[in-house]
Amino acid sequence: MADSLARLSSMIESARDLTIEAAVSARSRLVDTPTALRPKEISRLLNSRIERENINGMKYVISLISRGEDGLEYFADVVKNITSPNLKVKILVLIYVSKYAESDPNTALLSINSIQKLLGDKQPYIRSSAIKTMAGIRIPSILPILQICIKKSVTDRSPLVRASTAIAIGKVFDMHSPKKELITVLWKLLSDSDPQVVSASLKVYYKLKDQLSQKKQWEPIHGNFRRLCNIVEYLDEWSQTVLIEILTEYSRFFLPKPKLAPSEGSQEIIDLPNNYKDIPYSSYEVRLDKDLELFLNALRPLVYSSSETVILAIAKALIFLSPPLMYTEFKINQALINLINYSSNNQILYFSLHIIKSMAALDSVSFSKFYKKFYLFPNDDKSIIRLKLDILSLIWSDQNAPEIWEELKYYALSSNNFDMSSEAVVTIGKFTTLSHAWTETVMKWCLINIRNAGGITQKEIFNIIKFIIQKKSKQSTKEEEESIRKTIHTLYLFLTDPEMDFESDAKAGIIWIIGEYTHIVDNLVARAVLRKLIRNFAFEKEKTRYALLVLSVKSLTYEITKYNNEHEHDDELLMNHLKENDVYKFYKHILHLANYDPSYDIRDRARLFHVLLNTGSKQFELASLFIQAPKLLPDLDPTFKKFDRSVGSMNIILSTFLTVPEWSDESLIPPDTVRKPVPVSSNSIGGNMASLSSASVSKIPQFKSEANIRSQDNTGTRSSYKLQSLDEFFGTSEQEESSSDASSESEQSESESSEEESEHDSEHDSEHASDTSDDSLSD
């Protein structure tokens, strides 16, 4: 016994060695062949009668295609192998035909008969690949055949084939406008009992639904809504994403808004407002429609999914279908934090941060304890930096503000990344919205560190100072005016300090502040600035020259207003007074220089100011309103900034993703009976699909099964396969389609014929298995 086992193992090892040697020999021959002769060698392998050489030839052709080379010249040789008994060869041929069918449609048409024959193969994978390959041959002339094959494949017992049929329907719609019969077939597949089939059908439906009318596109969802909610966790991750997108939109159309009731006190119940900041209750209870509750509860286990797209889809659904109270309840905040921590995809990170920003604007408490997760990294790009800092400015509180403050100061002064430092300074300015104490803290920090900053950072610091002064001027209290005087005096010292080297933007900003609030310091600082800087007017940058021109005008209007308030209106007396006034002399000198300025804008503005201030008292009042009009506070709220829709911007995709329809009016919402579950389609062993009795889904045309067709054969035996011409094949297909509506044979004849065929198949399979074992031993 031991000797027999030893001999058998020795034979197996010898056969394996021979097989490996043969494969290596075939590959080495192809490698050693000169490049010019390789096409001939590949053709010889493809046309060989040896399966091993056919496999090697197909592998080499596929490798050529994968390297980006053109494999079209082997089309005729490859197509011949469609009838090969080898499974690997068939699969590679189907892949090849799918790629090059459009390039050589005439040759591809010759393989249609053989590909259609593969729809009856015993291997589900071959049948699946065959229907997908036929759909991938984008030739309009085969659409009638393809529709017949789809209608037959939809009743296949294998879920893999039915799923491929759904994909084939999508490919048909790419070539042709949606057809009623195929839409009905797709509706059937959405009601299939197998999650794999439903997954494929959902992807196709999501792609096609916008091509359908508003009424028809939701027909298959009504009856399947509750079942889809129950099976969502069994679908693949991409189908889960698509389904959540579909049901989110469906809920906004056909389900009522959530209701909010206060936890204590008043029993008033209100609808969820469109702007969640308008919710009047600090604590409240949420009352959901039963179908909406079913959908949201179905999302709970998916929060722990490893798929980034599923997490983002759930977050979107919660933003648009539930109040902020449910964010923490669903733990979606923790899931999004994990996403930004562990995702290596910058696009996913960008989308996640945008969604967190939207959610934090509605409920900052959900993310306030995760503030350290939004600290910056040195390799963050500008868009990520801006998003993280915006989120920090939304979620800070009395508890975490001191730590965030220290972190921002480090970014502003110690970072080598200019984008990081400038954006950090902008975020520091948003601290002024917290309280008066923080406003004073920010102002002190800006005045102390303005010497150490440079470039863009220095400009942003001056913008913060400008914002704080504007904010204080609106309050009109003595304390605030005194604070503004001190700040303006400090800025004047900076401006006239020869050791301070300001950028033109920063210098222009200081001059603007001094001119805008010159009335608070009785025009003393503006007069001193003009005296200091007017001598170097021609050597200043354009922005600084324009700021000095505006400062001289503001200073002059203040002097004129002050004189008119103290004296009667007399143009002659006013002009005599101005001639002795040094501010008027500064203005005339700067106006003279501006008339010859190289900048067109400065020359144009100089002419404008000359007309306004030199045409009498009536025109002067207009000039005073024009120059001294109150300025609006800049918007530091990062919550709802408009998306950048420039070409190539990721915000175009993001804005589309975060767009949903408005909630429907409850008076127009259909009753919940529209979501009465439809029967689930299931395939029996015989391959017949259970019919659906639903008003929302039309009946699919019935076609004869293979058993019925074989039972009509007079001989009762399987007919031999014979190649047909295209005319014969099209004729046969039309006959099959026309006969599909005919009545079927009796159940007794069906069972008898199927028994005969099963016996015949079992005998054939046993013979085939014995032949295969003999062949393997001989090899």
Residue pairs with C-beta under 8 A, 6 or more apart in sequence:
11 777
15 776
15 777
15 779
18 779
19 779
22 52
23 52
23 56
26 45
26 52
26 53
26 56
27 56
29 41
30 38
30 41
30 42
30 45
30 56
30 60
33 41
39 73
39 74
42 57
42 60
42 61
42 74
42 77
43 57
43 74
43 77
44 53
44 57
45 53
45 54
45 56
45 57
45 60
46 54
46 57
46 58
46 61
46 74
46 77
46 78
46 80
46 81
47 77
47 80
48 54
48 57
51 84
51 85
51 86
51 89
54 81
54 84
54 86
54 89
55 86
55 88
55 89
55 92
57 77
58 78
58 81
58 88
58 89
58 92
58 93
58 96
59 92
61 71
61 74
61 78
61 92
61 96
62 71
62 92
62 95
62 96
64 70
64 71
65 71
65 96
65 99
71 96
71 100
72 100
72 103
72 104
75 96
75 100
75 103
75 104
75 107
75 108
76 107
78 93
78 96
78 97
79 93
79 97
79 107
79 108
79 110
79 111
81 89
81 90
81 93
82 90
82 93
82 94
82 97
82 111
82 114
82 115
82 118
83 114
84 90
84 93
87 123
87 125
87 126
90 118
90 126
90 129
91 125
91 126
91 129
94 115
94 118
94 129
94 130
94 132
94 133
95 129
95 133
97 108
97 111
97 115
97 133
97 136
97 137
98 132
98 133
98 136
98 137
100 108
101 108
101 136
101 137
101 138
101 139
102 108
102 137
102 138
102 139
105 137
105 139
108 137
108 139
109 139
109 141
109 142
109 726
112 134
112 137
112 142
112 145
112 726
112 729
113 723
113 724
113 729
115 130
115 133
115 134
116 130
116 134
116 145
116 149
117 721
118 126
118 127
118 129
118 130
119 127
119 130
119 131
119 149
119 152
119 153
120 127
120 706
121 127
121 130
124 156
124 158
124 160
124 161
125 160
127 153
127 156
127 158
127 161
127 164
128 158
128 160
128 161
128 163
128 164
129 164
131 149
131 150
131 153
131 161
131 164
131 165
131 168
132 164
132 167
132 168
132 171
134 142
134 145
134 146
134 149
134 168
135 146
135 150
135 167
135 168
135 169
135 171
135 172
136 171
138 171
138 174
138 175
140 175
140 176
143 172
143 175
143 176
144 730
144 733
144 734
144 737
145 729
145 730
145 733
146 168
146 172
147 172
147 179
147 181
147 182
148 733
148 736
148 737
149 168
150 165
150 168
150 169
150 172
150 182
150 185
151 181
151 185
151 700
151 701
151 703
151 740
152 703
153 161
153 162
153 164
153 165
153 168
154 162
154 165
154 185
154 188
154 189
154 689
154 700
155 683
155 687
155 688
155 689
155 703
155 705
156 162
156 165
156 683
156 687
157 683
157 684
157 685
157 686
157 687
159 192
159 194
159 196
159 197
160 196
162 189
162 192
162 194
162 197
162 683
163 194
163 196
163 197
163 199
163 200
163 201
164 200
165 185
165 189
166 186
166 189
166 197
166 200
166 201
166 203
166 204
167 200
167 203
167 204
169 182
169 185
169 186
169 189
169 204
170 203
170 204
170 207
170 208
172 179
172 182
173 182
173 204
173 207
173 208
173 211
177 211
178 208
178 211
178 212
181 701
183 212
183 216
184 697
184 698
184 699
184 700
185 700
186 201
186 204
186 205
186 208
186 220
187 219
187 220
187 697
187 698
188 681
188 689
188 692
188 697
188 700
189 197
189 198
189 200
189 201
189 681
190 198
190 201
190 202
190 205
190 220
190 224
191 220
191 223
191 224
191 678
191 679
191 680
191 681
191 692
191 697
192 198
192 201
192 680
192 681
192 682
193 680
193 681
193 682
193 683
195 231
195 234
195 235
196 236
198 228
198 231
198 235
198 239
199 235
199 236
199 238
199 239
200 239
202 235
202 239
202 242
202 243
202 246
203 238
203 239
203 242
205 220
205 246
206 242
206 245
206 246
209 217
209 246
210 217
218 250
218 253
218 254
219 696
219 697
220 696
220 697
221 228
221 246
221 247
221 250
222 254
222 674
222 675
222 696
223 675
223 676
223 677
223 678
223 694
223 696
223 697
224 677
224 678
225 247
225 250
225 291
225 295
225 675
226 291
226 294
226 675
226 677
227 677
227 680
228 243
228 247
229 247
229 294
229 295
229 298
230 298
232 240
232 243
232 244
232 298
232 299
232 302
233 240
233 298
233 301
233 302
235 243
237 305
237 306
237 307
237 309
237 310
238 309
240 302
240 305
240 307
240 310
240 313
241 307
241 309
241 310
241 312
241 313
244 299
244 302
244 310
244 313
244 314
244 316
244 317
245 313
245 316
247 295
247 317
248 313
248 316
248 317
248 320
248 321
248 660
249 660
249 661
251 291
251 292
251 295
251 321
252 320
252 321
252 660
252 661
252 662
252 663
252 664
253 661
253 664
254 664
254 669
254 670
254 674
255 289
255 291
255 292
255 669
256 289
256 292
256 666
256 669
257 271
257 272
257 663
257 666
258 271
258 272
258 286
258 287
258 288
258 289
258 292
258 321
258 322
258 323
259 269
259 270
259 271
259 272
259 286
259 287
259 288
260 269
260 270
260 271
260 272
260 279
260 281
260 284
260 285
260 286
260 287
260 323
261 267
261 268
261 269
261 270
261 284
261 285
261 287
262 268
262 281
262 283
262 284
262 285
263 281
263 283
263 284
263 285
264 283
269 287
270 280
272 279
272 323
273 279
274 662
274 663
276 323
276 324
276 362
276 363
277 362
279 323
279 324
284 323
284 325
286 322
286 323
286 325
286 326
288 296
288 322
289 672
290 672
291 672
291 675
292 321
295 317
295 321
296 317
296 318
296 321
296 322
296 326
296 330
299 314
299 317
299 318
299 330
300 330
302 310
302 314
303 311
303 314
303 330
303 331
303 332
303 335
304 335
305 311
308 339
308 343
308 345
308 348
308 352
311 332
311 335
311 336
311 339
311 352
312 339
312 348
312 351
312 352
312 355
312 657
314 330
314 332
314 335
315 332
315 335
315 336
315 355
315 359
316 355
316 657
316 658
316 660
318 326
318 327
318 330
318 332
319 355
319 358
319 359
319 362
319 658
320 660
324 359
324 362
324 363
324 366
325 363
327 333
327 359
327 363
327 366
328 363
328 365
328 366
332 359
333 356
333 359
333 366
333 367
333 370
336 352
336 355
336 356
336 359
337 356
337 367
337 370
337 373
339 348
339 349
339 352
340 349
340 352
340 353
340 356
340 373
341 373
343 349
343 352
346 381
346 384
347 650
349 384
350 383
350 384
350 387
350 650
350 654
351 654
351 657
353 384
353 387
353 388
353 391
354 387
354 654
354 658
355 658
356 367
356 391
357 387
357 390
357 391
357 394
357 638
357 639
358 658
359 366
359 367
360 366
360 367
360 391
360 394
360 395
361 394
361 639
361 640
364 394
364 395
364 397
367 391
367 395
368 395
368 396
368 397
368 399
368 400
370 395
371 392
371 395
371 396
371 400
371 403
371 404
372 403
374 388
374 389
374 391
374 392
374 395
375 388
375 407
376 385
376 388
376 389
376 411
376 420
378 415
378 417
380 388
380 420
381 419
382 419
382 423
383 650
385 417
385 419
385 420
385 423
386 423
389 408
389 423
389 424
389 426
389 427
390 427
390 638
392 404
392 408
392 427
393 427
393 430
393 638
394 638
394 639
396 404
396 431
396 434
401 431
401 434
401 438
405 428
405 431
405 441
408 424
408 427
408 428
409 424
409 428
409 445
411 420
411 421
411 423
411 424
412 421
412 424
412 425
412 428
412 449
412 453
412 457
413 421
413 449
413 452
413 453
415 421
415 424
418 455
418 456
418 457
421 456
421 457
422 456
422 457
422 459
422 460
425 453
425 457
425 460
425 461
425 464
426 460
426 463
426 464
428 442
428 445
428 464
429 442
429 460
429 463
429 464
429 467
429 636
430 636
430 638
431 438
431 439
431 441
431 442
432 438
432 439
432 442
432 464
432 467
432 468
432 471
432 636
433 636
433 637
439 468
439 471
442 464
442 468
443 465
443 468
443 483
443 487
446 461
446 464
446 465
446 468
447 465
447 487
447 490
449 461
450 458
450 461
450 462
450 494
451 494
451 500
453 461
454 503
455 503
458 502
458 503
458 506
459 503
459 505
459 506
459 509
461 506
462 505
462 506
462 509
462 510
462 513
463 509
463 634
465 487
465 491
465 509
465 513
466 509
466 512
466 513
467 633
467 634
467 636
469 484
469 487
469 488
469 513
469 517
470 631
470 633
470 634
471 633
472 480
472 481
472 483
472 484
473 480
473 484
473 517
473 520
474 633
481 520
484 517
484 520
485 520
485 521
488 513
488 514
488 517
488 520
488 521
488 525
489 521
489 525
491 510
491 513
491 514
492 510
492 514
492 525
492 528
492 529
494 500
494 502
494 510
495 502
495 507
495 510
495 511
495 514
495 529
495 532
495 533
496 528
496 529
496 532
502 510
504 540
504 541
504 542
504 543
504 544
505 543
507 540
507 541
507 543
507 544
507 547
508 543
508 544
508 546
508 547
511 529
511 544
511 547
511 548
511 550
511 551
512 547
512 550
512 551
514 525
514 526
514 529
514 551
515 526
515 547
515 550
515 551
515 554
515 555
516 554
516 631
518 525
518 526
518 554
518 555
518 558
519 558
523 555
523 558
523 559
523 562
523 583
526 551
526 554
526 555
526 558
526 583
527 555
527 582
527 583
527 586
529 551
530 548
530 551
530 552
530 555
530 583
530 586
530 590
531 582
531 586
533 540
533 544
533 548
534 548
534 586
534 589
534 590
537 545
537 548
537 590
537 593
538 593
540 548
542 599
542 602
545 594
545 597
545 599
545 602
546 599
546 601
546 602
546 605
548 590
549 590
549 591
549 594
549 602
549 605
549 606
549 609
550 605
550 627
552 583
552 586
552 587
552 590
552 591
553 587
553 609
553 613
553 623
553 627
554 627
554 628
555 583
555 586
555 587
556 578
556 583
556 584
556 587
556 613
557 613
557 620
557 623
557 624
557 627
557 628
559 578
559 581
559 583
559 584
560 574
560 578
560 613
560 620
560 624
561 624
563 574
563 577
564 574
564 617
567 573
567 574
569 617
571 616
571 617
574 617
578 584
587 613
591 606
591 609
591 610
594 602
594 603
594 605
594 606
595 603
595 606
595 607
596 603
597 603
597 606
609 623
611 619
612 619
612 620
612 622
612 623
612 626
613 619
613 620
613 623
643 649
643 651
643 652
643 654
643 655
644 651
645 651
645 652
645 655
674 696
678 692
678 693
678 694
678 696
678 697
679 690
679 692
679 693
679 694
680 690
681 689
681 690
681 692
682 689
682 690
683 689
683 690
684 690
686 705
686 707
686 754
687 705
687 706
688 705
689 700
691 699
692 699
701 740
701 741
702 740
702 741
702 744
703 736
703 740
704 739
704 740
704 742
704 744
707 750
707 753
707 754
707 757
708 744
708 745
708 750
708 753
710 718
710 753
710 757
711 745
711 749
711 750
711 752
711 753
711 754
712 745
713 719
716 753
716 756
717 760
718 757
718 760
724 732
744 750
